[in-house]
């Protein structure tokens, strides 16, 4: 039994376009800054500096 169907090149293009759209929306809402701040806090907590 095959769990994954054959993915056509059109499916790949649609997935790529959607992912770029969502990345663009995230950057427009400045969510990349939020993610960066959380990453810095996690790193500083793990190292024990912060």
Helices and strands as residue ranges (DSSP letters): H 9-28, H 31-47
